[in-house]
Each structure stands twice: as structure tokens, then as C-alpha cells.
Amino acid sequence: MSAALSGCGPVSNALVNNGAFQKLLTAAEPLNHALIGTRGLAREYRDGDVDRTFRVNGFSTPSNSRYQTLAASGFAGYRLLVDGAVERRGAFDLHALYAMPQQTQITRHDCVEGWSAIGKWSGVRLADVLDAVMPRGDARYAVFHCMDDDGQGHSYYESLDLHQARHPQALLALRLNDAPLDPDHGAPVRLRVPTQLGYKSAKWIARVELVGSFANIAAGQGGYWEDQGYEWYAGI
Amino acid sequence: MSAPPKTFLYRYSWLTRASHWLWVLAFAVLVSSGLQIFNASPNLDASDKSDPARRVLAIGSPADGVGTTTVFGRTFTTTGLLGWTDDGMGDRGAHAFPAWLTIPGFQDLSGGRRWHFFFAWIAAFCWLAWIVSTARRGTLRQMILLPSDLPKLWPMQAYYFKLRKEPPPHGLYNPLQKAAYTTIGFIVAPLVVLTGLALSPGIDAIAAPLTAVLGGRQFARLWHFTGMLLLLGFFAIHVFQVATQNVVNQMRSMITGWYQTNET
């Protein structure tokens, strides 16, 4: 078996570089999306299940001066911009976000790498924010622009379709485990999408842009990791 | 003296043969790309969330040049085999399974996932095709182990051990074959699919009892890995049996469909 498989190495490596074959492999994504979709509710846990030291997923605190300046002021100058295909642009400071109805969920974060951790998240339902700005009829996706970059000119971003964005557990989280988010965990505002893998739960969100298509944003695949080959539909 | 004429039975339909060989390919890809996915988080926990206290398997590299494998708390040095292995780029590094065993043949989680999901669909269609084709030919019923076969299991094994001169009377498949096909085809293979689906947060939101009954998400990952090992074990026995019993006739029948019934 191993000998046969090691012989497959050169074959599989050739196929890795074959665009048409890689395109063929992506045929599984719409099937997975159609089969699983965004239905039901992620399981909610009890207080005792929470990981008090929640593992940091993805990158740690952004090092750029824009973020560092905001963090140094306790995010006093922070505004969450919500714009694009909306009737009423919104700019929410932290007071405005805390003044909205708060949801608390104790849900499991499943990282694409394979590990899982449970956190207690509180914040504003994304659906409530969308209701406040009233997406126009041509809006199909919410794109989340983040304050971190990978040092090579690529900013983190993510996207959800409006069905996913209006899921009752899709949360703009302000707090983790009964304390305001710390910088490593996405302060001041991060996304929580417990029905999909962790890379959807973007941290350090500065702006939510409603669009009809994300084809013209960055490399056009709908997210930082999606642009590097990960599936846009992250429910599996 | 002339040899008696050869007689042939058309044993496998084209659908059975095509799905059999496509399944071989899909299984090889699923194992290799699965190891690639495993490498991104090379631990298996008997728990829902990740929990080092309930870690069953951990493959790691505590220091450069050293690979270790910890099974049920016992640590073995496995440098070169597991933990510190071929990185697929001409060097060695902290890789759980060596790159020559994984698809793609270097660290690439998103690539591994693409291969895995595509060939998971292929394998599922192969399984369905096998059910349909064998049901249509009436052989599916003869593959399933029935309660009446249970008393014949030991006599059949005794025959293989040469403790009995004749096998117990049986139909197209002997009781041990039926036990193997039933276990693998109708229990292990579906469980591998279900345990894989249980890893999906989207499925978990739809069918929470599935993940719960498996002991949680990380536990499902452990079951999925265990199911893969069981399938590999079946594969090894299956290939051994084909290789040691009328290999030419067996291979011909799975390629052309025709099995020689009077081979001596």
C-alpha cells in the first residue's frame, strides 16, 4: 500500500498543479453546500463546558499602527461602518452596539485544522444590524472587512450570504467569557458563525459591506482563506 | 488426452467492476488526503471539544529532529516514521504523517480537503452503484450474513485451518465472506461516512444527536480515523486472499466479468 501510494506522489503533485483538475475537485463544494446548507441551530452548552483560556485561532493581535492606536484609546474612536447596498448607511460606536439587544451563546468553535473549543460569546445579532441599515434588493452578501493583514498586503476579510448572515446565531460578538474581547480574540468586534468553521468567524471587524457579488474584492473568492484555496462554504 | 473445455460464468456486471476499481482509487485518495487533514491537528481526543486530558493519540515533534507518538499516554520515539518526517520538499520537518503518504505530497490543508471531499462523493456513489448492481443481479441478498449463517462461521474457519475436510454447505459466498461483506459494506463503510459528516459544524446544527451519540466532535474524529484503520485492515486481508487464491481467475473476473468455474 505504502509503496503504491509513494508512487502516487509524483502523479498527485502533477495534478496539484493542473488547473482543470483542481477546478474539477471544487465540484464537491456546491454539493456540500446544497446537502448541508445553513439549517438548524448549533448546539448551546452550559457554563461549566466553557474553555476559560480560549485558544486563539488564526492570527494574533494586529501590529499595524491603525489598530494599535485604536486599542490604546480603549477603542473610543472605533466605528463599525455598515454600508454598500443598503438604504441607510450605519456607523456604530461601541456604546451604540452595547445599547442594542444582546445575545449570549455558549457554542463550540470548530477550527478547519481540526481542534474545537467552547466559548461564551455575547454581542449583537448580525440580523439586528442588517435590519438597522436595511439591505437593498440587490444585496446578496455581507462582506466583513477586518483590521489585520498578513504583512504581504492581504487584508483579512470574510463573507456570508444573507441567509447565513440572518441565522439566529450569527453574532457580532463584543464579549468572550464574560469580559470584553481582548485584542488576540478580535477586539472590539468579531463575528461568530457557529454553524461554520472558525475561519468564517472573522476578528477585528471594521466594516460590513453589503454587495451583490464579491468577485471584485481582493482575489474574488469571498475571503482571505478562500482566496488561498479554502472553500467559501465552510459548513464542513 | 485433451483438456476439458473451460467453462465461464459472467460473475460481475460492468457496474460492479467499474465501481470496484473506482472505489480502489477513491479509497487510496481518501486515506492519503485524510492523513493530510489529520496532520493539521495531529491529535485524537475521546471528547467533544479538544481536551488534552482525554487524548488517545498524539503525534508530535518535541524538538527539531525528534518525532514522537503518544498512544494512551505511552510515548514512543518515531523519528522518521511519525512526528518528524519527510516534508515533501526534500527535507524533514515537524510533520505527523510523512509527506510521501499524504495528498498533496506537502503540507496543504486546503488541498487535502478538496481531494477528500471530491473523492468522498465518488466513494459514496461507488457504494450506491455496488448496492444497485448487486441487488439487480440478485447477489446482494446472498452477501448478507443471516442468523442461520452464524453456526457455520466456525466450521468455515476450521476448514481454512485444515481442521475440516469440507467447508460447510453454503451458497455463492461462504459464511466468513458474508460476515466480512456485511460488516464492511453495511456497518463500517456507512459509519465512516457518518463519522465524517459528524465533523461538520453544519451537520451538527442539523443532526446534533449524531455527533452526541459518537461522544462529540473530537470523538467523531477518533471514530473516523478508527474506521479508516478497519477499512485498511479489510483491504489488506482482501488483497491477501485474492493474491493467494486463483489470482489470475479472480483478477480476470473483476476486469472482464468472466470467472472460470472449472479451474483446477
Interface residues (C-beta under 8 A of the other chain):
Chain A: M1 S2 A4 L5 S6 C8 G9 S12 N13 V16 Q22 L24 L25 T26 A27 A28 E29 L31 N32 I36 G37 T38 R39 G40 L41 A42 R43 D49 D51 R55 R108 D110 C111 V112 E113 G114 W115 S116 A117 I118 P194 T195 Q196 L197 W225 Q228 G229 Y230 E231 G235 I236
Chain B: A28 V31 S32 I37 F38 A40 S41 N43 D48 K49 S50 G88 A99 W100 L101 I103 P104 G105 F106 D108 L109 S110 G111 R113 R114 W115 F117 F118 A120 W121 L197 L199 S200 P201 G202 I203 D204 A205 I206 A207 A208 T211 A212 R217 Q218 R221 L232 F235 A236
